[in-house]
Amino acid sequence: MDRVRGRLAESLPLAEAIMAAIDDCIQDSILKDILIQQKAEVVQMILETFDKDKYEKAIKSEAYEDGYTEGRKEGYDLRLLEQVQKKLARGKSAEEIAQDLEETPETIAGLISRLQEK
């Protein structure tokens, strides 16, 4: 399954990702005999049990968590950053945002700079 996930990360369709992962396993002598003899059954079993929506949600969740952790390392509170972004979109000035969020103007200015870098 790890190899299937790796192939999905390469943007292959599910069926192609499964076939490529099986071919990789055969080449690397992982369950080679079984995969050669019962390749079609293995593909069908994986297609029936693999929930692509659940997989994509897990990947997005993991990416969000990684981003949140990275933001915390850099000293930013991502929730605060999101609030600043929303208030900017509503046309509020940095001073108004600082007052609304009870933050210093310098903190808000730093967050706005960070948003503009993206």
C-alpha positions, 0 to 999 in steps of 0.5 A: 500500500505504501508503494501505491500511495507513492504512485498516487503522489505522482498523480497517477490514476488509482488503477495505474498506481496499483499496477505500477506498485505491483510491478515494482514489488515484483521487480524488487522480489517482494511477494514476487511469486504471489504477485506474478500468479495472482496479479489480477486478483491482487489488483481487484482486492486493492481496488475494492478496499482502497478508499481514495477519498479517505486517502486524499483527506488523510494527505490533506490533513497531514499537509495541514498539520505539517504547515501548522507545525512549520508555522509554529516553528517560525513563531506564527500562530496560523489561526491569527494569520488566517484571521488577519487574512480574512480581515484584509480581504474585508478591506480593514487596515493593519491598525484596525486589525491590530485593534480587533485582534488585540495585537500589536501593530508590529505583530500584524505588520509582520503577519501581513508581510508574511501573507504578501510573500505567498 
